[in-house]
Amino acid sequence: MKIQEECGWAAGLSRREVLQAGLAAAAAVTAGKRDLFAQKSQGKTRSKEALSTAGVRPVDTHAHYYPRSFLDLIAEEGKRFKAEYRITAEGLYVNSPAGNTGPLPTKIIDLKQRIADMDEQGVAVQAISLTTPMVNWADADFSLKLARAWNDAASEAHKAYPDRLVALMILPMLDPDRAIDEINRAGKLPGIRGVYLGTNINNRDLDDRLFEPILAKIEQMDLPVFLHPLQTVGGERTKPWYLSNLLGNPFDAAIAACHLIFGGVLDRHPKLQVCLPHGGGALPMLIGRVDHGAQVRAEIKPLRLPQPPSAYLHRFTYDTIVHSKPVMEFLIREVGAERILLGSDYCFDMGYERPVQFLDQINLTSAQRRMILGGNAAKLLKI
């Protein structure tokens, strides 16, 4: 069935009207929950003071967003690449040659619902980012157009809620000249505070020489990079049981980090700041094995790394999305609370509905809690 028929366009509705109808339906489903929260807050949006925990405003650095204008652009011009989006009773679906996502709750589009959720979570600020399938599945012209559309819309979201939202720009990574131009342009937009990249770009790792001038520009602009798995390892073996995400995501984060280490990216760019998602994935747990391999394997010895791989753990920051008290405490011991950032993976089911409350179970000093809740992110994102 065509998208138009599924979404009701055959009945004469515009894409915008269909999208608004989907959002209205989603709002109705959650109305009871919203009313309960409204009663608790006496019908008022929480103030900055109310969203301060342990003396710091919580900052969620891992939160996804699809602007309406970005989706409309896919609908209008993505057909020649076999890209599309649709709204069904189950939620939002986005399909492209680089991967598909969905169903997603339609609140991933609606900023008012997002702010209400943040209030309920006790999150003061979100750093919003795109997610699968990003923009590098199109040709150079359309990839740039998509990136510009998302960056512009994300900046508008910040302007609508300047105290609540900042954004991580996306780039047409397979075209370095256009990517650098977009860094220069989007870096001046209100609310843009970093760069969002896949752990690989269409199966090209981040130490690929194609990306070298882009990373150099990002470093020069003092923009933090936030990585996220998009096309993960595993192939057919990880298709069952959602293993492509359960295992593929943390493994892909570890692979990306090792390419940045062994590929010399972190040595060539000593000021480049990179955040690894999902608590660094498998890397912190396996770093001893990686260190040993660097000492004994002929494939690694010729690289003449200036320090062991484990020393580079302190070049990264990490989010809190690990779903485990022991793992979180292990990560803090390994890299220090000063390198940990609050994250939720909003609004995916593999994230946290209560990112702030997750820290309640972690053995932290008051100073560590302040850093992880928002102090570290405030410095990194300049908020």
C-alpha positions as CSV (number, residue, x, y, z in Angstrom):
1,M,0.0,0.0,0.0
2,K,1.3,3.4,-0.9
3,I,2.2,5.9,1.8
4,Q,-0.6,8.2,0.6
5,E,-3.2,5.6,1.1
6,E,-1.8,4.5,4.5
7,C,-1.7,8.0,5.8
8,G,-5.0,9.1,4.4
9,W,-3.6,11.3,1.6
10,A,-6.0,9.6,-0.8
11,A,-8.8,11.2,1.1
12,G,-7.5,14.6,0.2
13,L,-5.4,15.4,3.3
14,S,-2.0,17.0,3.1
15,R,1.1,15.5,4.5
16,R,1.1,18.2,7.2
17,E,-2.6,17.5,8.1
18,V,-1.8,13.8,8.3
19,L,1.2,14.4,10.6
20,Q,-0.9,16.7,12.8
21,A,-3.6,14.1,13.0
22,G,-1.0,11.5,14.1
23,L,0.4,13.9,16.7
24,A,-3.1,14.6,18.0
25,A,-3.9,10.9,18.4
26,A,-0.6,10.4,20.3
27,A,-1.5,13.4,22.5
28,A,-4.9,11.9,23.3
29,V,-3.4,8.6,24.3
30,T,-1.1,10.3,26.8
31,A,-3.7,12.8,28.0
32,G,-4.4,11.0,31.2
33,K,-0.8,10.9,32.1
34,R,-0.4,14.6,31.3
35,D,-3.4,15.5,33.4
36,L,-1.9,13.6,36.4
37,F,1.3,15.5,36.0
38,A,-0.5,18.8,35.6
39,Q,-2.2,18.1,38.9
40,K,1.0,17.4,40.6
41,S,2.6,20.6,39.2
42,Q,-0.6,22.6,39.9
43,G,-1.0,23.3,36.2
44,K,2.2,25.1,35.8
45,T,5.4,24.3,33.9
46,R,8.3,23.6,36.2
47,S,10.6,26.5,36.7
48,K,14.4,26.3,36.3
49,E,14.7,26.0,40.1
50,A,12.3,23.1,40.1
51,L,14.4,21.3,37.5
52,S,17.6,21.7,39.5
53,T,18.8,18.6,41.3
54,A,21.6,18.6,43.8
55,G,22.4,22.2,42.8
56,V,22.7,21.5,39.0
57,R,20.3,21.5,36.1
58,P,20.1,18.0,34.6
59,V,21.2,17.9,30.9
60,D,20.2,14.9,28.8
61,T,22.9,14.6,26.0
62,H,21.3,11.7,24.2
63,A,17.8,12.6,22.9
64,H,16.5,12.2,19.4
65,Y,14.3,14.5,17.3
66,Y,12.6,14.4,13.9
67,P,11.5,17.9,12.7
68,R,8.4,18.0,10.6
69,S,10.2,20.0,7.9
70,F,12.9,17.3,7.7
71,L,10.2,14.6,7.2
72,D,8.4,16.7,4.7
73,L,11.6,17.0,2.6
74,I,12.0,13.2,2.6
75,A,8.4,12.8,1.5
76,E,8.7,15.5,-1.3
77,E,12.1,14.6,-2.7
78,G,13.2,11.2,-1.3
79,K,11.2,9.0,-3.6
80,R,14.0,8.8,-6.2
81,F,16.2,7.2,-3.5
82,K,13.4,4.9,-2.3
83,A,13.1,6.9,0.9
84,E,9.9,7.6,2.7
85,Y,8.1,8.2,5.9
86,R,4.7,7.3,7.1
87,I,2.4,7.7,10.1
88,T,0.3,4.7,11.1
89,A,-1.7,3.8,14.2
90,E,1.5,2.2,15.6
91,G,3.7,5.3,15.1
92,L,6.2,6.9,12.8
93,Y,8.3,4.9,10.3
94,V,11.2,6.3,8.3
95,N,12.7,4.1,5.5
96,S,15.8,4.7,3.4
97,P,18.5,2.8,1.6
98,A,20.7,3.1,4.7
99,G,18.2,1.6,7.1
100,N,14.8,1.8,8.5
101,T,13.4,2.9,11.8
102,G,10.0,2.6,13.5
103,P,7.5,2.5,14.8
104,L,8.5,5.5,16.9
105,P,6.1,7.4,19.1
106,T,5.0,10.5,17.4
107,K,6.1,12.6,20.3
108,I,9.6,12.4,18.7
109,I,8.2,15.1,16.4
110,D,6.2,17.2,18.9
111,L,8.1,19.7,20.9
112,K,5.3,20.5,23.4
113,Q,5.1,16.8,24.3
114,R,8.9,16.7,24.6
115,I,9.0,19.6,27.0
116,A,6.2,18.0,29.1
117,D,8.1,14.7,29.2
118,M,11.3,16.6,30.2
119,D,9.4,18.3,33.0
120,E,8.1,14.9,34.3
121,Q,11.5,13.4,34.1
122,G,13.2,16.3,35.9
123,V,15.4,17.0,32.9
124,A,16.2,20.7,32.4
125,V,17.9,20.6,29.0
126,Q,18.1,18.2,26.1
127,A,20.8,18.1,23.5
128,I,18.6,17.0,20.5
129,S,20.0,14.8,17.7
130,L,18.8,12.9,14.7
131,T,19.0,9.1,14.5
132,T,18.7,6.4,11.8
133,P,18.9,6.7,8.9
134,M,20.8,10.1,9.0
135,V,21.4,11.7,5.6
136,N,24.3,10.0,3.8
137,W,22.1,7.6,1.8
138,A,21.3,10.3,-0.8
139,D,23.5,12.0,-3.4
140,A,25.7,14.9,-2.5
141,D,23.2,17.6,-3.2
142,F,20.3,16.0,-1.4
143,S,22.4,14.9,1.6
144,L,23.4,18.6,2.0
145,K,19.8,19.7,1.6
146,L,18.7,17.2,4.3
147,A,21.4,18.2,6.7
148,R,20.6,21.9,6.3
149,A,16.9,21.2,6.8
150,W,17.6,19.3,10.0
151,N,20.1,21.8,11.4
152,D,17.8,24.8,10.6
153,A,14.8,23.0,12.3
154,A,16.9,22.1,15.3
155,S,18.0,25.7,15.7
156,E,14.3,26.8,15.5
157,A,13.5,24.3,18.2
158,H,16.1,25.9,20.4
159,K,14.7,29.3,19.7
160,A,11.3,28.1,20.7
161,Y,12.6,26.8,24.0
162,P,16.0,28.5,24.5
163,D,16.4,27.4,28.1
164,R,15.4,23.8,27.4
165,L,16.9,22.6,24.1
166,V,20.2,22.8,22.3
167,A,21.2,20.8,19.2
168,L,23.9,18.6,17.6
169,M,24.3,19.4,13.9
170,I,24.4,16.7,11.2
171,L,26.6,16.8,8.2
172,P,26.8,15.3,4.6
173,M,29.9,13.3,5.6
174,L,30.7,11.8,2.2
175,D,31.3,15.2,0.7
176,P,34.1,16.9,2.8
177,D,33.8,20.3,1.0
178,R,30.0,20.5,1.6
179,A,30.4,19.2,5.1
180,I,32.9,21.9,6.0
181,D,30.7,24.5,4.5
182,E,27.8,23.3,6.6
183,I,30.0,23.3,9.8
184,N,30.8,26.9,9.1
185,R,27.1,27.8,8.4
186,A,25.4,25.7,11.1
187,G,28.0,26.5,13.7
188,K,26.6,30.0,13.7
189,L,23.0,29.0,14.2
190,P,21.5,29.7,17.6
191,G,21.5,26.6,19.8
192,I,23.9,24.4,17.8
193,R,26.5,23.1,20.3
194,G,28.1,20.0,18.8
195,V,28.2,17.5,15.9
196,Y,26.3,14.2,15.7
197,L,28.1,11.4,13.7
198,G,27.5,7.7,13.2
199,T,30.0,5.2,14.6
200,N,30.6,4.6,10.9
201,I,29.5,6.4,7.8
202,N,28.0,4.0,5.2
203,N,30.4,1.3,6.5
204,R,33.4,3.7,6.3
205,D,35.2,4.1,9.7
206,L,36.0,7.4,11.2
207,D,39.8,7.0,10.6
208,D,39.1,7.0,6.9
209,R,41.1,9.7,5.2
210,L,38.0,11.1,3.6
211,F,36.9,12.4,7.0
212,E,40.2,13.9,8.0
213,P,39.5,17.5,6.9
214,I,36.0,17.4,8.5
215,L,37.3,16.2,11.8
216,A,40.1,18.9,11.6
217,K,37.4,21.6,11.1
218,I,35.3,20.2,14.0
219,E,38.3,20.4,16.2
220,Q,39.1,23.9,15.1
221,M,35.6,25.0,15.9
222,D,35.8,23.4,19.3
223,L,32.6,21.4,18.8
224,P,32.2,18.2,20.7
225,V,31.3,15.1,18.7
226,F,28.6,12.7,19.8
227,L,28.7,9.3,18.2
228,H,25.8,6.9,17.7
229,P,25.5,3.5,16.1
230,L,23.6,3.5,12.8
231,Q,24.7,0.5,10.7
232,T,26.0,-2.0,13.2
233,V,28.2,-5.1,12.9
234,G,26.8,-8.6,12.9
235,G,25.0,-9.0,9.6
236,E,22.6,-12.0,9.5
237,R,23.7,-13.3,12.9
238,T,22.3,-10.3,14.7
239,K,19.0,-10.0,12.9
240,P,17.1,-12.3,15.3
241,W,15.9,-11.0,18.7
242,Y,16.9,-7.4,18.0
243,L,20.6,-8.4,18.6
244,S,21.5,-5.8,16.0
245,N,20.7,-3.3,18.7
246,L,21.2,-5.2,22.0
247,L,24.7,-6.3,21.0
248,G,25.4,-4.5,17.7
249,N,25.1,-1.0,19.2
250,P,27.7,-1.5,22.1
251,F,30.0,-3.5,19.8
252,D,29.9,-0.8,17.1
253,A,30.7,1.9,19.7
254,A,33.8,-0.1,20.7
255,I,34.9,-0.6,17.1
256,A,34.5,3.1,16.4
257,A,36.6,4.1,19.4
258,C,39.4,1.6,18.4
259,H,39.5,3.1,14.9
260,L,39.9,6.6,16.5
261,I,42.7,5.2,18.7
262,F,44.6,2.9,16.4
263,G,43.9,5.0,13.3
264,G,45.7,7.9,15.0
265,V,42.7,10.3,14.9
266,L,43.0,11.2,18.6
267,D,46.7,11.8,18.3
268,R,46.4,14.0,15.2
269,H,43.6,15.9,16.8
270,P,44.5,16.3,20.5
271,K,41.6,18.8,21.2
272,L,38.9,16.7,19.5
273,Q,36.2,15.8,22.0
274,V,34.3,12.6,21.4
275,C,31.4,11.1,23.4
276,L,30.8,7.4,23.1
277,P,27.2,6.3,23.5
278,H,25.8,3.6,25.7
279,G,28.5,4.0,28.3
280,G,31.3,3.4,25.7
281,G,29.7,0.1,24.7
282,A,31.9,-2.9,25.0
283,L,35.1,-0.9,25.1
284,P,35.6,-0.3,28.8
285,M,35.0,-3.9,29.7
286,L,37.4,-5.2,27.0
287,I,40.1,-2.5,27.3
288,G,42.5,-4.9,29.1
289,R,42.3,-7.3,26.2
290,V,42.9,-4.4,23.8
291,D,45.9,-3.3,25.7
292,H,47.4,-6.8,25.6
293,G,46.8,-7.0,21.9
294,A,48.6,-3.8,21.4
295,Q,51.7,-5.3,23.1
296,V,51.8,-8.6,21.3
297,R,50.1,-8.4,17.9
298,A,52.2,-7.6,14.8
299,E,49.2,-5.8,13.3
300,I,49.3,-3.1,16.0
301,K,53.0,-2.9,17.0
302,P,54.1,-0.9,13.9
303,L,51.6,1.8,14.8
304,R,53.9,2.9,17.7
305,L,51.1,4.3,19.7
306,P,52.5,7.0,22.1
307,Q,50.5,5.4,25.0
308,P,48.6,2.2,25.6
309,P,45.0,2.1,24.3
310,S,43.6,2.2,27.9
311,A,45.1,5.7,28.3
312,Y,42.8,6.9,25.5
313,L,39.8,6.1,27.6
314,H,40.3,9.5,29.1
315,R,40.0,11.2,25.7
316,F,36.3,10.2,25.5
317,T,33.2,11.1,27.4
318,Y,30.4,8.6,28.0
319,D,26.7,8.6,28.5
320,T,24.8,6.8,31.3
321,I,22.7,4.5,29.1
322,V,24.1,1.1,30.4
323,H,21.0,-0.2,32.2
324,S,23.1,-1.6,35.1
325,K,24.2,-0.3,38.5
326,P,27.4,-2.4,38.6
327,V,28.3,-1.4,35.0
328,M,27.8,2.3,35.7
329,E,29.9,2.1,38.9
330,F,32.6,0.2,37.0
331,L,32.7,2.9,34.3
332,I,32.9,5.7,36.8
333,R,35.9,3.9,38.5
334,E,37.6,3.4,35.1
335,V,37.2,6.9,33.6
336,G,36.1,9.1,36.4
337,A,32.7,10.9,37.0
338,E,34.1,13.9,35.3
339,R,33.8,12.1,32.0
340,I,30.2,10.8,32.4
341,L,27.1,12.6,30.9
342,L,23.4,12.0,31.5
343,G,21.6,10.3,28.7
344,S,18.1,8.9,28.0
345,D,17.9,7.8,24.3
346,Y,14.6,9.7,24.2
347,C,12.2,8.5,23.1
348,F,13.3,4.9,22.2
349,D,12.3,1.9,24.2
350,M,15.9,0.9,24.7
351,G,16.5,4.1,26.6
352,Y,15.5,5.5,30.0
353,E,12.1,6.8,30.9
354,R,13.6,8.2,34.1
355,P,17.3,9.1,33.3
356,V,17.7,11.2,36.4
357,Q,16.3,8.6,38.7
358,F,18.7,5.9,37.3
359,L,21.5,7.7,39.1
360,D,19.7,7.4,42.5
361,Q,20.8,3.8,42.7
362,I,24.5,4.6,41.9
363,N,27.0,5.0,44.7
364,L,28.0,8.6,44.1
365,T,29.4,11.5,46.1
366,S,27.4,14.7,45.9
367,A,30.1,16.2,43.7
368,Q,30.1,13.2,41.3
369,R,26.3,13.4,41.1
370,R,26.4,17.1,40.2
371,M,29.0,16.4,37.5
372,I,27.1,13.6,35.9
373,L,23.6,15.2,36.1
374,G,24.6,18.3,34.3
375,G,27.9,19.9,35.3
376,N,30.0,18.0,32.7
377,A,27.5,18.6,29.9
378,A,27.1,22.3,30.7
379,K,30.8,22.7,30.2
380,L,31.0,20.6,27.1
381,L,28.0,22.1,25.4
382,K,28.6,25.6,26.7
383,I,25.2,26.1,28.4
